[in-house]
Amino acid sequence: MDIENALKLALADGKVVLGASEVKQCLAKKKAKAVIYASNAPDAEHFSRLRSVKAYRYGGGSVELGIACGKRFSVSAVAITDDSSAALLGE
């Protein structure tokens, strides 16, 4: 499944955390199962080096990722906190 469809399903379940700071906190608490980050995210290098969870680079920038999340603002990173939604990204 592609990133956008998996993201939409995770958003519908409400099992996501939006924003780089919140995603980092979620990672620190070991609640994130997968991370999607925008191609122009300020912490893109940090997210790309994650070993504890799968990290996926979104093809568009933070504005496009925000639109994909159904938001009217830019989103640089998204953490998926549900195992089943995160598993959809690996398919």
Number of C-alpha atoms within 10 A of each C-alpha: 11 10 17 14 13 20 25 15 14 22 17 11 11 12 17 22 21 19 17 21 13 14 25 20 13 19 19 10 9 12 17 25 21 25 27 24 29 26 20 16 19 14 16 18 12 10 23 15 11 13 8 11 17 18 20 19 18 20 13 14 17 22 17 20 25 21 13 19 21 11 12 11 13 18 22 26 29 26 28 26 21 17 14 12 21 23 15 16 20 13 9
